[in-house]
Amino acid sequence: MDVDGLKSNIKTVAKGDKSITLLEKLLKQDFPAHAEIVIKNLGIIHELRDKKFPIHREGQEVIDIFRDLGEKYPPENWDVVWKKVLNLYIDSLKNLIQMFQK
């Protein structure tokens, strides 16, 4: 994401705000009724990336994310899991497009 672009359009930026937090602030500022699902989906993807090998050692947080996706850990079919994660991302992008088109 264009972090500098986000910062320039947000009224209140805190030191240490990163891309998803900045996007959340922008959406709450300009599209308050629609921000939740986009940020939730992106947050799940970010947490999975941060908590999953090879970035970090896996633990209960990864198991919880998989359970929230309706999958057990380790999954029998990784393809199904990654399609679910990809669909979260696609859903977030579609919601963003709809918000910005209004």
MIVOTOR-832628 format. One record per residue (C-alpha): residue in three letters; z, y, x. Coordinates in steps of 0.001 Angstrom, whole numbers, plus 500000, padded with zeros to 6 digits. Each point is the difference from the previous one (the first is absolute). Layout:
// MIVOTOR-832628
ALAZYX ...
***
This chain:
// MIVOTOR-832628
MET500000500000500000 ASP499481503577501002 VAL503647500862500638 ASP499261503604500993 GLY497931500484496847 LEU502814498610497882 LYS502565502233501710 SER497878503094499413 ASN499966499333496246 ILE503694499193499499 LYS502571502686499297 THR502938498226501684 VAL499442497801503042 ALA502946498465501834 LYS499938499170503670 GLY499193496322500381 ASP498037499683496741 LYS497264497436500508 SER496762499352498155 ILE501240498129496915 THR502948502371499552 LEU497676502972500329 LEU497570498520497482 GLU502907499361497631 LYS501145503622500313 LEU496473501269499340 LEU499560497770496971 LYS503415500899498563 GLN499192503652500570 ASP496514499968498451 PHE499901496825497854 PRO503638499262499110 ALA499290497502497223 HIS497699497807502068 ALA501465499640503472 GLU502288497005499560 ILE497562497048499952 VAL497923501314502894 ILE503025500467502225 LYS501548496707498913 ASN496846498062500911 LEU499545501752503339 GLY503684499530500769 ILE499736496243499426 ILE497014499797502326 HIS501756502086502644 GLU503194497950499803 LEU498072496755500246 ARG498168501292503055 ASP503234501156501613 LYS501982496872499246 LYS497365497332500665 PHE499151498309503285 PRO498553501098502439 ILE501440503489499447 HIS503569498781499520 ARG501899496792499652 GLU499896498774496424 GLY503113499846497882 GLN501372500282496488 GLU498104503252499366 VAL496662498190500371 ILE501163497226497693 ASP501017502623497418 ILE496598501688500198 PHE498227496692499486 ARG502260499225497038 ASP499176503428498499 LEU496326499076500377 GLY500675496790498073 GLU499609497773503059 LYS502324497782501979 TYR500435500317503735 PRO498325498617501918 PRO497155499888497516 GLU497861496935499525 ASN496917502198499788 TRP499953503152502136 ASP496696501045498443 VAL501674500478496615 VAL502758502137501520 TRP497657502250501928 LYS497798500459496932 LYS503083501154498101 VAL500833502453502778 LEU496400501227500089 ASN500088500482496229 LEU503135502162500372 TYR498075502198502416 ILE496911500162497785 ASP502178500841496985 SER501625502846501943 LEU496620501384501053 LYS498653499828496436 ASN503078501819498699 LEU499644502675502662 ILE496338500510499157 GLN500822500331496295 MET502749502531500723 PHE497827502139502233 GLN497062499945497561 LYS502094501518497176 
***
